Amino acid sequence: MTAGTSLAITQVVLLYHSEGLGSVDAAILKQGIEQLATKAGLLLVDTSWIRIGRRMLLRVLVDRPGRVTIGECAALSRSIEDLMDRDLEMQDPYLLEVSSPGIGRRLESEIDWVRSVGRTVRVELESETVEGELLGYDGGCLQLPDNRIIPVSMVVRAVEVLEAQGRAKDRK
């Protein structure tokens, strides 16, 4: 499987329809999801609720260094569904979507930096833009090629980019 194929697969959205939601505490639900993600070796990037008609959509974004697979998303989705239906006894209809954050999402949190190690990132600073492989993240600092260390406090905006985009840019 090529890197491009892997990226496309991890961005596939898994939807599960079920019954539930009601009076469940969002903080308790998020804590449960985080525990399930950690147990699966994944990083919980974000959770959000969106109303779609009469149902609520719970969107869960997960990743890990390397890349999350569609199989990992599917397994986590089943675990979250069990948590919501069995353990939390959801009352209202809901949709559950578990996927990777995808390319182009802003990198802002410590989890974003950890999951992006080994990937190509574009980091915008006040006076310049740097693009290259994120070699490491430690102590609030990004390690980039050429022994470049950038404190995240200096980052104005950062996103993951496809390696091919970076190479095409270099050829122009």
ABEGO torsion letter per residue (X at the ends): XBAAAAAAAAABBBBBBBBEGEABBAAAAAAAAAAAAAAAGBBBABBBBBBBEABBBBBBBBBBBGEBBAAAAAAAAAAAAAAAAAAAGBABBBBBBBBBAEBGBBBABAAAAAAABGBBBBBBBAABBBBEBBABBBGGBBBBBGGBBBBAAABABBBBBBAAAAAAAAAX
